Amino acid sequence: MKWNIPSNSIQCRIERIGRDWLVTLTGGEMPEDHHIGAVSIAYRAPEMQSGWKVDTLKVPRHKEHVLTNPMALEAAATLGGTVTVAAGVHFDQLTAEQIQIVVDECWRLLREALNHTD
């Protein structure tokens, strides 16, 4: 039987702060599971081949940086400016397949939010 993410258990919000953007991606089975496990900031860097650089900080033993780093880069390129992504999503005892379902949902939510950002 395929596992499904509980409805509305992951949220992605994008907020404009002056000329910059803040993306928060949080979630889990319980409200107390929401946290900040990693933060990445993507900003213009003409010396980089892509034109962007990403700096990331993560809390020890957290894995959200695998999301925040590429998400910050994609969001910055899409929005055309500096973007900070803060993320923390926790579900207990997931299989590798279930983790991939969560990752895919996080990406879907980010892209949906980016498509609705003015």
DSSP file (Angstrom, degrees, kcal/mol; ACC not computed):
  #  RESIDUE AA STRUCTURE BP1 BP2  ACC     N-H-->O    O-->H-N    N-H-->O    O-->H-N    TCO  KAPPA ALPHA  PHI   PSI    X-CA   Y-CA   Z-CA
    1    1 A M              0   0    0      0, 0.0     2,-0.3     0, 0.0     0, 0.0   0.000 360.0 360.0 360.0 132.1    0.0    0.0    0.0
    2    2 A K        -     0   0    0      1,-0.1     2,-0.3    96,-0.0    96,-0.0  -0.529 360.0-129.4 -76.4 133.8    1.4    3.4   -1.0
    3    3 A W        -     0   0    0     -2,-0.3     2,-0.4     1,-0.0    -1,-0.1  -0.620  22.0-158.1 -80.6 138.7    2.0    5.9    1.8
    4    4 A N        -     0   0    0     -2,-0.3     3,-0.1     3,-0.0    98,-0.0  -0.930  22.7-111.3-117.8 144.0    0.6    9.3    1.4
    5    5 A I        -     0   0    0     -2,-0.4     3,-0.1     1,-0.1     5,-0.1  -0.536  46.6-101.1 -67.4 132.3    1.7   12.5    3.1
    6    6 A P    >   -     0   0    0      0, 0.0     3,-1.8     0, 0.0     4,-0.2  -0.315  51.8 -88.8 -55.8 138.3   -1.0   13.7    5.5
    7    7 A S  T 3  S-     0   0    0      1,-0.3    -3,-0.0     2,-0.1     0, 0.0  -0.183 105.4  -1.8 -53.3 133.9   -3.0   16.5    4.0
    8    8 A N  T 3  S+     0   0    0      1,-0.1    -1,-0.3    -3,-0.1     3,-0.0   0.686  90.0 128.1  59.6  22.8   -1.7   20.0    4.6
    9    9 A S    <   +     0   0    0     -3,-1.8    19,-2.1     1,-0.1     2,-0.4   0.610  66.5  51.4 -85.5 -10.3    1.2   18.7    6.7
   10   10 A I  E     -A   27   0A   0     17,-0.2     2,-0.4    -4,-0.2    17,-0.2  -0.992  69.9-170.9-125.5 134.1    3.8   20.6    4.6
   11   11 A Q  E     -A   26   0A   0     15,-3.2    15,-2.1    -2,-0.4     2,-0.4  -0.962   9.1-166.6-125.5 142.7    3.6   24.3    3.9
   12   12 A C  E     -A   25   0A   0     -2,-0.4     2,-0.4    13,-0.2    13,-0.2  -0.996  12.5-179.9-126.5 125.8    5.6   26.5    1.6
   13   13 A R  E     -A   24   0A   0     11,-2.5    11,-2.5    -2,-0.4     2,-0.4  -0.963  12.6-160.6-126.2 142.8    5.3   30.3    1.9
   14   14 A I  E     -A   23   0A   0     -2,-0.4     2,-0.4     9,-0.2     9,-0.2  -0.991  11.7-177.1-123.5 129.6    7.1   33.0   -0.1
   15   15 A E  E     -A   22   0A   0      7,-2.6     7,-2.7    -2,-0.4     2,-0.4  -0.986  22.2-133.6-128.4 133.3    7.3   36.5    1.3
   16   16 A R  E     -A   21   0A   0     -2,-0.4     2,-0.5     5,-0.2     5,-0.3  -0.724  18.6-172.6 -84.1 131.9    8.8   39.6   -0.4
   17   17 A I  E >   -A   20   0A   0      3,-2.7     3,-2.3    -2,-0.4     2,-0.4  -0.877  62.5 -60.6-126.0  96.2   11.1   41.5    1.9
   18   18 A G  T 3  S-     0   0    0     -2,-0.5    -1,-0.0     1,-0.3     0, 0.0  -0.523 118.9 -20.4  63.1-121.5   12.0   44.7    0.1
   19   19 A R  T 3  S+     0   0    0     -2,-0.4    -1,-0.3    -3,-0.1    63,-0.2   0.428 130.4  75.7 -95.9   0.7   13.8   43.6   -3.1
   20   20 A D  E <  S-A   17   0A   0     -3,-2.3    -3,-2.7    61,-0.1     2,-0.3  -0.479  70.4-132.3-106.6 177.1   14.6   40.1   -1.6
   21   21 A W  E     -Ab  16  83A   0     61,-1.8    63,-2.3    -5,-0.3     2,-0.5  -0.977   5.6-157.1-134.9 144.4   12.5   37.0   -0.9
   22   22 A L  E     -Ab  15  84A   0     -7,-2.7    -7,-2.6    -2,-0.3     2,-0.5  -0.988   9.6-168.6-121.7 124.0   12.1   34.6    2.0
   23   23 A V  E     -Ab  14  85A   0     61,-3.3    63,-2.8    -2,-0.5     2,-0.5  -0.949   1.8-168.7-110.9 127.9   10.9   31.1    1.4
   24   24 A T  E     -Ab  13  86A   0    -11,-2.5   -11,-2.5    -2,-0.5     2,-0.5  -0.974   5.2-177.3-116.6 132.8    9.8   29.0    4.4
   25   25 A L  E     +Ab  12  87A   0     61,-2.5    63,-2.4    -2,-0.5     2,-0.3  -0.951  19.8 155.1-128.7 107.8    9.2   25.3    3.9
   26   26 A T  E     +Ab  11  88A   0    -15,-2.1   -15,-3.2    -2,-0.5     2,-0.3  -0.909   4.6 121.4-134.2 158.7    8.0   23.5    7.1
   27   27 A G  E     +Ab  10  89A   0     61,-1.7    63,-1.9    -2,-0.3     2,-0.3  -0.961   8.8 150.0 168.2 176.5    6.0   20.5    8.0
   28   28 A G  E     - b   0  90A   0    -19,-2.1    63,-0.2    -2,-0.3     6,-0.1  -0.898  61.7 -70.2 155.7 179.3    5.6   17.2    9.7
   29   29 A E  S    S+     0   0    0     61,-1.1    -1,-0.1    -2,-0.3    62,-0.1   0.855 117.3  29.9 -67.2 -34.9    3.1   14.9   11.3
   30   30 A M  S >  S-     0   0    0     60,-0.3     3,-2.3    -3,-0.1     4,-0.5  -0.902  84.9-115.5-125.2 151.8    2.6   17.2   14.3
   31   31 A P  G >  S+     0   0    0      0, 0.0     3,-1.4     0, 0.0    -1,-0.1   0.848 116.2  60.3 -54.8 -33.8    2.9   21.1   14.6
   32   32 A E  G 3  S+     0   0    0      1,-0.3    -3,-0.0    -3,-0.0    -5,-0.0   0.606  91.9  68.9 -72.2  -8.3    5.8   20.6   17.0
   33   33 A D  G <  S+     0   0    0     -3,-2.3    -1,-0.3    57,-0.1    -6,-0.2   0.693  76.7  99.8 -78.2 -19.5    7.7   18.7   14.2
   34   34 A H    <   +     0   0    0     -3,-1.4     2,-0.3    -4,-0.5    55,-0.2  -0.460  51.1 133.3 -67.9 137.9    8.0   22.0   12.2
   35   35 A H        -     0   0    0     53,-0.8     2,-0.5    -8,-0.1    -8,-0.1  -0.913  59.6 -92.4-164.3-176.5   11.4   23.5   12.7
   36   36 A I        +     0   0    0     -2,-0.3    52,-0.3     1,-0.1     3,-0.1  -0.961  41.9 160.4-117.7 111.6   14.4   25.0   10.9
   37   37 A G        +     0   0    0     50,-3.2    22,-2.9    -2,-0.5     2,-0.3   0.662  67.5   6.8-101.9 -22.2   16.9   22.4   10.0
   38   38 A A  E     -DC  58  87A   0     49,-1.6    49,-2.4    20,-0.2     2,-0.4  -0.987  55.7-159.2-159.1 152.8   18.8   24.3    7.2
   39   39 A V  E     -DC  57  86A   0     18,-2.7    18,-2.8    -2,-0.3     2,-0.4  -0.999  10.7-176.6-136.6 132.6   19.0   27.8    5.7
   40   40 A S  E     -DC  56  85A   0     45,-2.5    45,-3.2    -2,-0.4     2,-0.5  -0.986   8.0-161.9-129.5 142.3   20.3   28.7    2.2
   41   41 A I  E     -DC  55  84A   0     14,-2.6    14,-2.3    -2,-0.4     2,-0.4  -0.990   4.5-163.5-124.4 126.9   20.7   32.1    0.6
   42   42 A A  E     +DC  54  83A   0     41,-3.0    41,-2.2    -2,-0.5     2,-0.3  -0.915  18.2 166.2-110.0 134.6   21.2   32.5   -3.1
   43   43 A Y  E     -D   53   0A   0     10,-2.4    10,-2.6    -2,-0.4     2,-0.1  -0.960  42.8 -78.6-146.1 160.0   22.5   35.7   -4.5
   44   44 A R  E     +D   52   0A   0     -2,-0.3     8,-0.3     8,-0.2     7,-0.1  -0.340  43.6 170.9 -62.4 136.0   23.9   37.2   -7.7
   45   45 A A    >   -     0   0    0      6,-2.5     3,-2.5     3,-0.1     6,-0.4  -0.708  15.1-169.4-147.7  89.4   27.5   36.4   -8.3
   46   46 A P  T 3  S+     0   0    0      0, 0.0     6,-0.1     0, 0.0    -1,-0.1   0.753  85.5  64.4 -55.7 -25.3   28.7   37.4  -11.7
   47   47 A E  T 3  S+     0   0    0      4,-0.1     2,-0.3     3,-0.0     5,-0.0   0.676  87.6  86.1 -73.8 -14.8   32.0   35.5  -11.3
   48   48 A M  S X  S-     0   0    0     -3,-2.5     3,-0.7     1,-0.1    -3,-0.1  -0.622  84.8-126.7 -85.7 145.5   30.0   32.2  -11.1
   49   49 A Q  T 3  S+     0   0    0     -2,-0.3    -1,-0.1     1,-0.3    -2,-0.0   0.877 112.9  45.0 -57.9 -39.0   29.2   30.4  -14.3
   50   50 A S  T 3  S-     0   0    0      2,-0.3    -1,-0.3     1,-0.0     3,-0.1   0.667 111.0-121.6 -78.5 -16.3   25.5   30.2  -13.3
   51   51 A G  S <  S+     0   0    0     -3,-0.7    -6,-2.5    -6,-0.4     2,-0.3   0.421  83.8  86.2  88.3  -1.6   25.5   33.8  -12.2
   52   52 A W  E     -D   44   0A   0     -8,-0.3     2,-0.4    -6,-0.1    -2,-0.3  -0.948  56.8-160.5-133.3 150.4   24.4   32.8   -8.7
   53   53 A K  E     -D   43   0A   0    -10,-2.6   -10,-2.4    -2,-0.3     2,-0.4  -0.973   8.7-155.9-127.3 146.4   26.1   31.6   -5.5
   54   54 A V  E     -D   42   0A   0     -2,-0.4     2,-0.4   -12,-0.2   -12,-0.2  -0.987   4.7-168.1-124.9 130.1   24.4   29.7   -2.7
   55   55 A D  E     -D   41   0A   0    -14,-2.3   -14,-2.6    -2,-0.4     2,-0.4  -0.956  14.3-168.1-113.4 137.9   25.6   29.7    1.0
   56   56 A T  E     -D   40   0A   0     -2,-0.4     2,-0.4   -16,-0.2   -16,-0.2  -0.974  15.3-172.0-133.2 139.3   24.0   27.1    3.3
   57   57 A L  E     -D   39   0A   0    -18,-2.8   -18,-2.7    -2,-0.4     2,-0.3  -0.973  14.2-174.2-122.1 142.6   24.0   26.5    7.0
   58   58 A K  E     -D   38   0A   0     -2,-0.4   -20,-0.2   -20,-0.2   -21,-0.1  -0.982  27.9-116.0-138.2 152.1   22.5   23.4    8.6
   59   59 A V    >   -     0   0    0    -22,-2.9     3,-2.1    -2,-0.3     5,-0.1  -0.652  52.9 -91.7 -78.3 137.0   21.8   22.1   12.0
   60   60 A P  T 3  S+     0   0    0      0, 0.0    -1,-0.1     0, 0.0     3,-0.1  -0.198 111.1  14.9 -51.7 140.6   23.9   18.9   12.8
   61   61 A R  T 3  S+     0   0    0      1,-0.3     2,-0.3    -3,-0.1    -2,-0.0   0.477 100.8 117.2  71.5   6.1   22.1   15.7   11.9
   62   62 A H    <   -     0   0    0     -3,-2.1    -1,-0.3   -25,-0.2     3,-0.1  -0.772  47.2-165.4-101.4 151.6   19.5   17.5    9.8
   63   63 A K    >   +     0   0    0     -2,-0.3     3,-1.9     1,-0.1     4,-0.3   0.304  56.6 108.1-118.5   7.1   19.2   16.9    6.1
   64   64 A E  T >>  +     0   0    0      1,-0.3     4,-2.6     2,-0.2     3,-2.1   0.710  62.7  80.2 -63.1 -18.5   17.1   19.8    4.9
   65   65 A H  H 3> S+     0   0    0      1,-0.3     4,-1.9     2,-0.2    -1,-0.3   0.786  80.5  66.7 -59.7 -25.6   20.1   21.3    3.2
   66   66 A V  H <4 S+     0   0    0     -3,-1.9    -1,-0.3     1,-0.2    -2,-0.2   0.731 113.0  33.2 -67.9 -18.8   19.6   18.9    0.3
   67   67 A L  H <> S+     0   0    0     -3,-2.1     4,-2.3    -4,-0.3     5,-0.2   0.832 116.4  52.3 -94.7 -48.9   16.4   20.8   -0.3
   68   68 A T  H  X S+     0   0    0     -4,-2.6     4,-2.6     1,-0.2     5,-0.2   0.867 104.8  55.6 -64.0 -37.7   17.3   24.4    0.7
   69   69 A N  H  X S+     0   0    0     -4,-1.9     4,-1.7    -5,-0.2    -1,-0.2   0.975 116.2  32.6 -62.4 -58.6   20.4   24.7   -1.5
   70   70 A P  H  > S+     0   0    0      0, 0.0     4,-2.5     0, 0.0    -1,-0.2   0.835 118.2  56.2 -69.5 -28.8   18.9   23.8   -4.9
   71   71 A M  H  X S+     0   0    0     -4,-2.3     4,-2.8     2,-0.2     5,-0.2   0.909 106.0  50.2 -67.3 -40.4   15.6   25.4   -4.0
   72   72 A A  H  X S+     0   0    0     -4,-2.6     4,-2.5    -5,-0.2     5,-0.2   0.918 112.1  48.6 -62.4 -42.3   17.3   28.8   -3.2
   73   73 A L  H  X S+     0   0    0     -4,-1.7     4,-2.2    -5,-0.2    -2,-0.2   0.933 114.2  44.6 -62.9 -47.5   19.1   28.6   -6.5
   74   74 A E  H  X S+     0   0    0     -4,-2.5     4,-2.3     1,-0.2    -2,-0.2   0.919 114.9  48.2 -65.0 -42.8   15.9   27.8   -8.5
   75   75 A A  H  X S+     0   0    0     -4,-2.8     4,-3.1     2,-0.2     5,-0.3   0.902 111.1  50.5 -65.7 -40.7   13.9   30.5   -6.6
   76   76 A A  H  X>S+     0   0    0     -4,-2.5     4,-2.1    -5,-0.2     5,-0.9   0.922 112.2  47.0 -63.2 -43.7   16.5   33.2   -7.1
   77   77 A A  H  <5S+     0   0    0     -4,-2.2    -1,-0.2    -5,-0.2    -2,-0.2   0.895 116.5  44.8 -64.6 -39.2   16.8   32.5  -10.8
   78   78 A T  H  <5S+     0   0    0     -4,-2.3    -2,-0.2    -5,-0.2    -1,-0.2   0.917 121.4  36.9 -70.2 -44.2   13.0   32.5  -11.1
   79   79 A L  H  <5S-     0   0    0     -4,-3.1    -2,-0.2     2,-0.2    -1,-0.2   0.630 102.6-130.0 -87.6 -14.7   12.4   35.6   -9.0
   80   80 A G  T  <5S+     0   0    0     -4,-2.1     2,-0.3    -5,-0.3    -3,-0.2   0.766  72.5  63.4  75.7  26.5   15.5   37.4  -10.3
   81   81 A G  S   <S-     0   0    0     -5,-0.9    -1,-0.2    -6,-0.2    -2,-0.2  -0.922  94.5 -44.9-161.0-174.4   16.9   38.4   -6.9
   82   82 A T        -     0   0    0     -2,-0.3   -61,-1.8   -63,-0.2     2,-0.4  -0.434  53.9-173.0 -67.1 132.9   18.3   37.3   -3.6
   83   83 A V  E     -bC  21  42A   0    -41,-2.2   -41,-3.0   -63,-0.2     2,-0.5  -0.996  14.4-161.9-132.9 133.0   16.4   34.4   -2.0
   84   84 A T  E     -bC  22  41A   0    -63,-2.3   -61,-3.3    -2,-0.4     2,-0.5  -0.962   8.8-163.8-110.6 131.0   16.7   32.8    1.5
   85   85 A V  E     -bC  23  40A   0    -45,-3.2   -45,-2.5    -2,-0.5     2,-0.5  -0.970   5.6-174.7-116.1 122.7   15.1   29.4    2.0
   86   86 A A  E     +bC  24  39A   0    -63,-2.8   -61,-2.5    -2,-0.5     2,-0.4  -0.973  15.1 177.5-114.4 128.6   14.6   28.1    5.5
   87   87 A A  E     +bC  25  38A   0    -49,-2.4   -50,-3.2    -2,-0.5   -49,-1.6  -0.979  21.5 160.9-139.2 146.3   13.3   24.6    5.8
   88   88 A G  E     +b   26   0A   0    -63,-2.4   -61,-1.7    -2,-0.4   -53,-0.8  -0.727  10.5 163.8-161.3 110.3   12.4   22.0    8.4
   89   89 A V  E     -b   27   0A   0    -63,-0.2     2,-0.4    -2,-0.2   -61,-0.2  -0.998  10.6-177.0-131.1 129.8   10.2   19.0    7.7
   90   90 A H  E     +b   28   0A   0    -63,-1.9   -61,-1.1    -2,-0.4     2,-0.4  -0.978  13.4 163.6-138.0 125.5   10.1   15.9   10.0
   91   91 A F        -     0   0    0     -2,-0.4     3,-0.5   -63,-0.2     2,-0.2  -0.992  39.7-113.7-129.8 138.9    8.2   12.6    9.7
   92   92 A D  S    S-     0   0    0     -2,-0.4    -2,-0.0     1,-0.2   -64,-0.0  -0.496  80.5 -10.2 -76.9 139.6    9.2    9.7   11.9
   93   93 A Q  S    S+     0   0    0     -2,-0.2     2,-0.3     1,-0.2    -1,-0.2   0.818  78.4 176.2  49.3  53.2   10.7    6.4   10.5
   94   94 A L        -     0   0    0     -3,-0.5    -1,-0.2     1,-0.1     2,-0.1  -0.617  26.1-127.3 -86.2 147.5   10.2    6.9    6.8
   95   95 A T     >  -     0   0    0     -2,-0.3     4,-2.5     1,-0.1     5,-0.2  -0.361  33.9-100.3 -78.1 169.2   11.5    4.5    4.3
   96   96 A A  H  > S+     0   0    0      1,-0.2     4,-2.0     2,-0.2     5,-0.1   0.893 126.3  51.9 -58.6 -39.8   13.6    5.7    1.4
   97   97 A E  H  > S+     0   0    0      2,-0.2     4,-1.6     1,-0.2    -1,-0.2   0.905 109.8  48.2 -64.2 -41.8   10.5    5.6   -0.9
   98   98 A Q  H  > S+     0   0    0      2,-0.2     4,-2.1     1,-0.2    -2,-0.2   0.876 108.3  54.4 -67.8 -37.3    8.5    7.7    1.6
   99   99 A I  H  X S+     0   0    0     -4,-2.5     4,-2.7     1,-0.2    -1,-0.2   0.918 106.9  51.6 -60.8 -42.6   11.4   10.2    1.9
  100  100 A Q  H  X S+     0   0    0     -4,-2.0     4,-2.7     1,-0.2    -1,-0.2   0.872 106.6  53.9 -63.1 -36.1   11.3   10.6   -1.8
  101  101 A I  H  X S+     0   0    0     -4,-1.6     4,-2.1     2,-0.2    -1,-0.2   0.913 110.6  46.8 -62.4 -42.6    7.6   11.3   -1.7
  102  102 A V  H  X S+     0   0    0     -4,-2.1     4,-2.4     2,-0.2    -2,-0.2   0.926 112.5  49.4 -65.0 -45.4    8.2   14.0    0.9
  103  103 A V  H  X S+     0   0    0     -4,-2.7     4,-2.3     1,-0.2    -2,-0.2   0.932 111.1  49.4 -59.2 -47.1   11.0   15.5   -1.2
  104  104 A D  H  X S+     0   0    0     -4,-2.7     4,-2.3     1,-0.2    -1,-0.2   0.889 111.0  50.2 -60.3 -40.1    8.8   15.5   -4.4
  105  105 A E  H  X S+     0   0    0     -4,-2.1     4,-2.6     2,-0.2    -1,-0.2   0.891 107.9  53.2 -66.7 -39.5    6.0   17.2   -2.5
  106  106 A C  H  X S+     0   0    0     -4,-2.4     4,-2.4     1,-0.2    -2,-0.2   0.929 111.2  46.2 -60.5 -45.1    8.3   19.9   -1.2
  107  107 A W  H  X S+     0   0    0     -4,-2.3     4,-2.6     2,-0.2     5,-0.2   0.905 111.3  52.0 -64.3 -41.0    9.4   20.6   -4.7
  108  108 A R  H  X S+     0   0    0     -4,-2.3     4,-2.3     1,-0.2    -2,-0.2   0.932 111.0  47.8 -60.6 -44.9    5.9   20.6   -6.0
  109  109 A L  H  X S+     0   0    0     -4,-2.6     4,-2.5     2,-0.2    -2,-0.2   0.898 111.5  50.3 -64.8 -41.3    4.9   23.1   -3.3
  110  110 A L  H  X S+     0   0    0     -4,-2.4     4,-2.8     2,-0.2     5,-0.2   0.957 112.8  45.6 -60.9 -49.6    7.8   25.4   -4.0
  111  111 A R  H  X S+     0   0    0     -4,-2.6     4,-1.9     1,-0.2    -2,-0.2   0.865 112.2  51.5 -65.5 -35.5    7.1   25.5   -7.7
  112  112 A E  H  X S+     0   0    0     -4,-2.3     4,-0.8    -5,-0.2    -1,-0.2   0.931 111.6  47.3 -63.6 -45.0    3.4   26.1   -7.1
  113  113 A A  H >< S+     0   0    0     -4,-2.5     3,-0.8     1,-0.2    -2,-0.2   0.900 110.5  52.3 -64.4 -40.8    4.3   29.0   -4.8
  114  114 A L  H >< S+     0   0    0     -4,-2.8     3,-1.3     1,-0.2    -1,-0.2   0.873 105.8  54.9 -62.4 -36.5    6.7   30.4   -7.3
  115  115 A N  H 3< S+     0   0    0     -4,-1.9    -1,-0.2     1,-0.2    -2,-0.2   0.696 110.2  46.9 -69.8 -18.0    4.0   30.3  -10.0
  116  116 A H  T << S+     0   0    0     -3,-0.8     2,-0.5    -4,-0.8    -1,-0.2   0.182  88.5 106.9-108.4  15.4    1.7   32.4   -7.8
  117  117 A T    <         0   0    0     -3,-1.3  -102,-0.0     1,-0.1    -3,-0.0  -0.827 360.0 360.0 -98.7 130.7    4.3   35.0   -6.8
  118  118 A D              0   0    0     -2,-0.5    -1,-0.1     0, 0.0    -4,-0.1   0.450 360.0 360.0 -84.6 360.0    3.9   38.4   -8.3
